[in-house]
Structures are given as structure tokens and as C-alpha cells.
Amino acid sequence: MTPNINYKYSVLREDAMEYLLKNVEKFPKEVPGKISISIFQGWRWVESLEGEIIFADCPSPCITAKDLQERREQTVELWGCLK
């Protein structure tokens, strides 16, 4: 049985990830008011109840600092293979 996957949200998350890769060096250390204004197509910085800063739009799975770092490492590895 195939799991119920909403591909729309996967595409939106991937767009947000690409935005972060191109425009954000590091996640902020804090978010005044716990939720920022919209940064990219409804995505904003949010401080979770656990105190973790995430990039989120609510319907899509959020992006954590670890997610962004792992993607950067994968991208570097991919470019190394293409040289």
C-alpha cells in the first residue's frame, strides 16, 4: 500500500529549501515574537514550543537547521561527483 503523500506540500517545501540554500547563511538564533513575517511564499521563521527555530508554512513539513545543513552537504557531494 502506498502511503498518503501530498506532493503539493513536498514541492512547496522543496521551493522553500532552495530559497534557503540561495539566501540564508544560518538560521537566526531567535525570533522576536516567536513568529516572523512571511519571508518566502508564506514561509516564515518560527520558534517552536521546544525553543527550536524552524522555517515553516504550517501545511508542509517544516525545515530545521539540521535539514538545511544536510542538504548543503549533499549538494557539495553532488558537485564533487560532477567535476
CORBEL-V277274 format. One record per pair of residues at least 6 apart in sequence whose C-alpha atoms are under 6 Angstrom apart, sorted by the first residue. I is the first residue (numbers start at 1). J is the second residue. Records with the same first field share a line. If there is no record, write none. Layout:
BEGIN
I->J / J
END
This chain:
BEGIN
9->60
34->46 / 47
35->45 / 46
36->44 / 45
38->44
42->57
43->56 / 57
44->55 / 56
45->54 / 55
46->53 / 54
47->53
54->63 / 64
55->62 / 63
56->62
END
